[in-house]
Amino acid sequence: MDILAPAALRGINNMTQEIEKAIRFKTRLRSGECCVGAQLGLTDPAVVEIFGRAGYDWISVDIEHGPYTIETVKLMLQAAAGTPAVLLARPRKLDLDEIRRYLDIGSPGVMCPFINRGEEAARLVEFCRYPPAGVRGWGPRRAVNYGFDADEYLAKANAAMLCLPIIESPEAVERIDEIVSVDGIDGIVMGPMDLSMSLGCFKKFDNPLFTSAVETVRAACRRHSKVMGTGCYSLDFARECARQGDGLLLVASDDGYLAAEARRCLGEVRAAAPTRST
């Protein structure tokens, strides 16, 4: 067989498989399935493979706060392609040029910080879609398997893109109905740290201001049949969110897991060691 034949090339790293994976993920969300995710701050692509192989449904690369370059994000996306997990870029802000770069290297959508009103949610959707549904410019590279799957990608990309605003401010909570009612928004993800900070109760997650905000957002998601998601600050909170029917749960962070296990192991070993007399 001629290994350079177009048919052979089209079977290698076929990006339409990644598009199909994103579409299946969206279908799972719409059906009410709980999809468990992890947010990454470390830059080694092996971390993506570990979480993907462990069975996490989706992974967010925290470009907003992490030391990522566009090349690093591409490596993370390439690592995710070998796992069942869907990997989404989390850009620094709502910016057409930045978001376009991540989509063009293969991110099937974005989880965007500080979306505070409906018009911003509408812009997010437009940034992720080609005309006439949006304003995304044509020029994908890895997303179309470097030209081998351009037609297939264009036919499916708009439907596949995941648009997830992050809710992190009192204004966003007040305007949550206009945000989640935007056509093309798949759901939201609440950022508990920034939201609690902006409410004046940083990390006090049992404060009525915070718990009321969570319920306000959850009720709006239910009214508009959009997926409720949140960053889960504890396993108990994750369990409660799952019981409430929330569909997008960020339950892990790579550096958080590493730090917690490092402390736990060190503490147990030191506790077992005999005390030296002086």
N, C-alpha and C positions, 0 to 999 in steps of 0.2 A: 504494500500500500504506500502511495506517495504521501509522506508525512507532511509535505508542504501544501497539499491540496486544500482548497478553501473549506471543504466539508470537514476535514480533520481539524483545521484551525478553529472552526466554529464550535467544536465540542470542548475546547480548552478554555477554562476560566470564563465560561459563558456568563456574561453579566445579566442576561435575561433571567438566569436562575436566581440571582439576588433580587431582581424585581419581583419575581414570583414569590420569593420568600417574604418580602415586605407585604405583598398583597394578602398572603395567607395570614400574616400577623394582624393586619387590619381586620380581616374576617373574624379572627378569634376575638379581637376586642369588641367588635360589634355584636358578637354572640353572647357577650357577658362573661367570657372566660377571664380569669385572673392571670395576668402575665407578670412574672417576677423578673426584676432587672437589677443591674449593678451599675454604679457610676464610677468611672475610672479617673484617677488623677496621675497615675504613673504612666510612663511612656513606652515601656517594653511591650511589644506586640504579643509576647508570650502570655501576658496577663489576660488579654482578650481570649486567647485560646483556652486558658484555664477556666475562665468563667463560662465560656461557650460550651466546653466539654463537660462542665459540671451540670449543665442543664438549664442555665439561666435563659430566659426567653428573649431578653433584650439587654443591650448595653449602651450606656451613654458615655461619650468621651467629653470630659469637662474642659473644653477649650477656654471657657470663660475664666477659669481659675487656674488651669494647669499649664505647664511649660511646653505647649504643643506648637509645632510648625506644621505647615500643610503637608510636608513630606512624612512627618510622624503620623498624622491622621491617615494618610494613604496606607501606611504600613499596618495600622490598626484595622482598617477596612479589609485589607488583604487577609489578615489573620482571621477576621470574623467570617470570611467567605468559606473557610474550611470547617465551620461549625454551624449548628442550627440557629444560632442567635442572630438577631437583627441588631446591627450597630448604627446608632444615630450620633451625629455631631451635635454638640451643644455650643453654638457660636458665642462670641463675646457679647453680641448685641443684635438687634434687628437691623441688619445691614444687607442690602441687595448684593453688593459685590462679594462680601465675605460668605454669605450663605451660598451663592452661586458656585464658589470655588469648592465647597464641600460636596455639593450635589454633583458637580462635574467629575470629582474623583470617586464617586460611587456611594455617598451617603444617601439612603432612601428617604430623606427628610431631615428635619431638625427639631430639637427641643430648645426653644428660644426663651432666653431670660427676659424678665421685666416687660411682659406684655400687659399693659394697664387699661386698654380700652378697645372697643370693637374695631375701630379703624386700624389699629395696629395689628390686630388679629387678621383683618382682611388683607393687609399688606403682606403679612407672613405667608398667607395662602398664595397670593399673587407671585411672591418671590420664588416660590417652590414649583410653579407651573409654567409651562410654555403657553404662548398665545394660541387661541384667544382667551383661554382661562386665566392667564397670568402674564407676567412680564419677564420671565426667565429667558435669557439670551442663549442661543444655540452655540455650542462649543465644547461639549463634554469630551473627556478623554478616556479615563479608565471606566467611567460610567457606561460607555458604549463599547467596552472591550477594544478600545483603540481602533474603532471603526468597523470591527467585524460584526457588531450587533446593533448598528445605529438605527436601522428601520424598526427593529423589534423594540428597542428602548423607547424611541419616540412614540410608538403606538401605546405603550403601557405606562410611561413615566408619570403622567399627570395623575392617573388613578392610583399609582403606587405610593406617591409621596405622603409621608407622615408629617403632619403639622401639629406640634404640641407646644402651646404657650406654657410658660412657667408663671405661676401666680405667686407674687412675692410682696405685694403692697396692699394697704387698705383701699386704695383707689381701684385696684384690680378686683378686689372682693366686692366693692360697691357696684362695679360695672360688669360683674361676672355674667349676667344674662346676655349682655350685648357681645361679650367675647365668645361664649360658647354657642351662640346662635349663628355665628358666621359659618356659612357653607364652606366645607373644606377643612375646618378644624376638627380633628379626630377626637380630641380630648384635651385635658389639661394635666399638668403636674404641679402640685403645690410645693413650694420651697419653704419648709418649716423654719429654717434658720432666719432667712431674710424677712419672712412674713412676721415671725414672732418679734424680731428686732424692730421692724417698722411699726408694730403695734405697741411697742414699749414694754414687752414682756419676754425678752430674749431668753430662749430655751426653757421658758416656763410653760410647758405644753399643756398643763392642766388649768392654765389661766382662762377664765371665761371669755376673754377677748379673743384668744386663739381658738378655743373649741367652737365658739360661735362662728368664727370665720370659716372654719373647716366645714361646718354644717351648712352654711350659706352657699359655699361653692358646691358641695355635694348635691344639695337640693337643686341648684341650677343645672348641673350636669344631668340629673334625672329628668328634669322638665324638658330638656332639649335633646335627650337621648345621646349624650356625649359621654365619653369615658372619663371617670374620675381617677386621678392618679395623685400620688404624693411621694415625697421622700420620707422614708420611715426612719424615725430617730431611735426606735427600739423594736425588739421583736414583738413585744406585747402590742405596740401600736400597729405593727404590720398585721398581726393576727386580727385586730379589731377592724382594720381597713378591709381585710379580706372578708370578714363576716358581714361588713356593710355592703359588699358587692363591688368594691372599687376594683378597677381592671388593670391599672398600671401602678405597680409597687416597686419603688427603688429601695431595696432592702439591704444593700451592701455597698461598700466602697473598698477598693483594693488597699489603699493605704490604711484605712480604718481597720480592716480585717488584720492586716499585717501587724499594726501597732498593738491591737488588742491581744492577739495571740502571742506576740513577743513579750508583753507584760505578764500575761497569764503564765506562760511557761517559765519565765525567769522567776516569778514569785513563788511558784510551786517548788522549783528546785532549791531555791534559797531557803524556803521554809523547812525543807527536809534535811538540809545540811546541818551537821552538829555545830553547836555554838562553841566557839573557842574561848577559853578562859584567858584572862589577861594577867 
